[in-house]
Amino acid sequence: MTAVQKDLHRRRVPRRTFDNPVGVLVRGTYTIERAFQVGEGGMMICYKPHPLAIGDHLVASFFLSPLSTVIVRGIVRNVIPAEGNLPIRYGIEFANLEFQYKREIRNFVASATQTEAV
């Protein structure tokens, strides 16, 4: 990978491992799926009912802590093929994350240990 390609794939904000359930609403169907990572800009999830495409819209809901439920609109920005034991995963960009939740996610990511940071 060239230096230019690396710069194009550099994340705007850091992420943290987030192996938790996430509610996903797509085209009127609500399911509980699995999240893999979270950051201020978005999250990585799996979605099993049917394949998603780049540009698809959804609503995600998840608990960042026992006292904080985040509900946010998102757009599929990346599709990561299944590999090994991992299912197909989707990179979701948050579309309307409220300031309060952005701050909570920032603090959650910043509190990660070296092994949890992505």
N, C-alpha and C positions, 0 to 999 in steps of 0.2 A: 504494500500500500504506500503510495507516495505521500509526501508531506501535505500536499493540497487535499488529497482524499481524506487524510486524518483530520484536517481542519474542518472539512465539510461534515464529518461525522461526530465532531465534538459537541457534547451536550451543553446547552445554555446554563442549566442548573444541575447540581449533583442529585443523585438518587440514592435510596437506601433499600436494601432487601426488605420486602413486605409480604411475607407468606401468610396471607389472611384472606378470609372470604370477602367478596365484593358483590353487591347487588348490581345487576346490569339490566337495563331496560332498552330493548332494541325493537323498533317497529311494533310496539304494543305488547311485547312478550318480556316478562320479568323472570330472570333466573338468578340463582346464586352461583357465582363462578369463583375462580381463584386469582388472586393478585400475586405478582412476583416482585415488583419494585414500585416505589412511589417517590415522587419529587414534586417540587412546586409547579413544574410544567406539565406533569402528567403521570401516567402509570403504565405498567405492563400487566396485561391480564390474559387469561385464556377465555374462550367463549365456545362452548360445544354445540349449541343447538343447530347452527348452520355457519358456513364460512362468512366472515366479514371482509369487506373490501376497503381499500384506502379511500377515505372521504366519507365513509358511513358515520352517521351521528348516533349517539347513545347517551344515556344518563347512567352515571355510576354512583353508588352509595356505599360508604364503608365507614367503619369505626376506626378513628385514629387513636383514640383512647376510650375508656369506658364512658367518659362524659362528653365526647365529641363525635357527632355523626356528621360526615361530610356528604353532601349531595351536590353533584356537579355535572354539567353537560360536557361531553367530550367528542372528539373526532378521531377516527382511526387514521394514524399517520404512517404506520409501519406494520408489516406482516412478517413475522419471524417463523420460518418453517419448523415443523416438529423435528426433534433430533434426540436420539436416545430415549430416555424415559420422559422427556419433556414434550407436552402437546404443542400444537401450533399456538403461538402467542401473538398478541396485538399490542403495539405501542399506541397509547391513547394520549392525545394532547388535550389538556383541560381548556375549555372554552370560556368559562365564566366563574372561575374560582374566586370566592369572596376573600377580601383582605384578611379577615380573621382566620380563615382556614389556611390561606397561604402562609401566614405567620406560624400557625401550628405545625404545618408540614415542614417548614424551614427548620423549626426547633427540633422536630422529630428526626429529620435527616442529620442535623448537626450533632445530635446526641449519639449517633451511630458509632460503634467501635470499628476498628480497622477491618475486621472480618465481615461486618455487615454493610459497609459502604460499597457502592457499585461504581 
